Amino acid sequence: MTQVDIPTPVASISREPKSRFGWLAPVVVVVLVDRLTKTVALHMAGSGRSTMVPRLLDLVIFRNPGASRGLLANHPIVLVLLEMLAVAITVYLAHRFRGGLGGFGFAMIAGGGIGNLADRFIYAGFKPTFHLGQVVDWISWHGSRTVFNLSDVAIQLGLVLIGISIVANAVRGRNHKRRVDRTSIRSSTSASLGVSA
């Protein structure tokens, strides 16, 4: 009986790489679009909340000193180090799994992480002493207190794409195993009949 290796969902999260540096494109696009939209939002925003899409999206500027929901807001150095580590890991994974849906998802997360991390340095100050800047959030659902930006959207989208990739590869691997099992059974049956004859 021939043994066939069945790819695991994690190992097969991407297919054959198509380009060595193609994974950089979504990272750069996310960072540039995030930077542009934050600049425009800061220029257009008034003192309060304004409507972007009636009954759906509002424009409101919120400078977030921490991570999601203000996590680690009182420990900016620790927060930045963790963000840099997260970016480094997702950049590696985007390169490692380039060419597939999972790799694209990691690239989206890396771009979003870089976009938010950049705010910490772009809006840093030196008076009275050096202090790291705050992430600019500017999108809010109408009637909601939640405020986010396009980097956050890219991160969430990347997580969804990675989840879809893992599920799809798990299903593909299961179907492949079934085909291999059926082929093995037919081969064994044919061999048995040949011996009997």
N, C-alpha and C positions, 0 to 999 in steps of 0.2 A: 504493500500500500504506500502510495506517495504522500509524504507529509507536506502540507502547505501552511506557511506562516500566515496567520490572520492578523491584519493590522488593528491595533487598538484605537479607540476613539481619539485619545490624546496624541498618539504617535502619528496618526493620519489626519491631523487637523488641517493640513494643507496638502495639495497635490504637488506635482513636479514644479520646481521653481521656474518661472518664466524669465525673470530678469534679476540680476544681482542687486540692483539698486532701485528697482521699480517700486518697492515698498515705501521709499522715501516720499513719493508723490503725495499720497493722502496725508502724511505727516505735515508736509510743507503747506498744503492747501488749508488744512485745519488751522494751523498756526496763523497764516496770513489772513484768512477770513475772520478768525476770532479777533485778531489785532485791529483789523479795519472796522469791524462792527462795534467794538468797544470804543474806539476813537469817535466814530459817528454818534454813538449813543451819548457819550459824555458831552459832545458838542450840542446835541439837540435836546437833551433832557432839561426840563425845568426844575423848579424847586420841589415838585411833588410828583404824583402819578399822572401819566398822560396815556391816552388810548392809542395803541398801534393798530389792532384789529378789533373792531367793536364787539364787545361781549366775549372776547376770546383772549387777547394778549394786551398787556399794558407795558409801558416803558417807565421804569423806576430805577434809579441808580442806588445800589447798595454796595458799600465797600466791605468785603468780608475779610476780617483779620485771621480767620481760621480755615479749617477744611469744611466739609459738609456739616451744616447746622452749627457752625462755629467751633467745631472740635479743634482742640489744641490752640485756641486763640491766644492763650496766655503763655504759650511756649513756641514762639515763632521760629527759633533756630532749629528746634527738634522737628517742627512741622516741615520746614524747608528741606532738611536733610532726608526726611522720609519721602517727600515729594520727589527729590532728586533720585533717590533709590528706586522709587516706583517708575519714574521715567526711564531710567537705565534698564530696568528689567523688561519693560514693555517694548523698548526699542530693540533689545536683543531678541525678544520673542517675535516681533514683527519681521525681523531679518531671518530668524530661524524658520518661520513658517510662511515665508513670502510666497506669493503665487496662488494662495488659496483664500477662501472666505475667512478662515480663522486669522491668517496673517493680516488681512485687511482690517479685521476687527482690532488686532493689537496695534496696528498703525494708527487707527482712529483714536485709541486710548492714549497712545504716546503723544500724538498731536495735541489732544486736549490737555494732557498733563503739562506739556511744554507751554501751551498758551496760558494756563493759569499760573504756572511757576514764573513765567516772564513778568507777570504783574508784580510779583514780590520784589523784583529788582528795578523795574521801570519806575514804579511809584515809591521807591525807597527814599528816605529822607536822612538828613545829617544834622538836624537841629532839634533839640539841644545836643543829642548824640545820634549816632547812626541807628536807624530802625528800618526794618524791612517793610515793604509796601503791602497793600491789601488788594485782594482780587476784586476786580470790577464785575459785579453781577448787574444785569440790566433788563432781563426779560421776566415778566411775571404773568401768571394766569390771571385773568380777570376775576377780581374778588378774592384772590389768594394772597397769602403773605409770603409764599415761596418765591424767591428770586434766583435766577440762574443766568448762565451765558452760553454761547455756542460751544465753548470747550466742554462744558458739562454735558451738553447734548451729544457731542462727539464721543465722550466717554461712555455714556449710557448706550448709544447706538453700537459702539464697539463691543460692549458686553453682550448685547443681544446677538450680534453676528457670531461671536465666539460660541455662544450657547447653541445657535442654530447649526454651526459647523460641527460641534461635538455630537449633537443628536443625529445629524445627517450621516456622519461617518460611522456612528454606532450602528445605524440601520443598514448602511452599505456593507459594513463588516459582517453583520449577522446574515444578510442575504448571500454574501460571498461564501460564508461558511456552509450555508445550506446547500449551495450549488456544489461545493467541493465534496460534501458528504454524499450527495446523490451520485456524483461522478464516481466516488470511491465504491459505493454500493454496487453500481453497475459494473465497474471493473472487476470487483470481487466475484460477482455473480457470473460474469463471462468467463473468468478464470476457472471457477468451480465447474462450470458446464464443460469447458475444454478438457479438464482433467478427467471428468466422468466419461466423456466420449472416448 
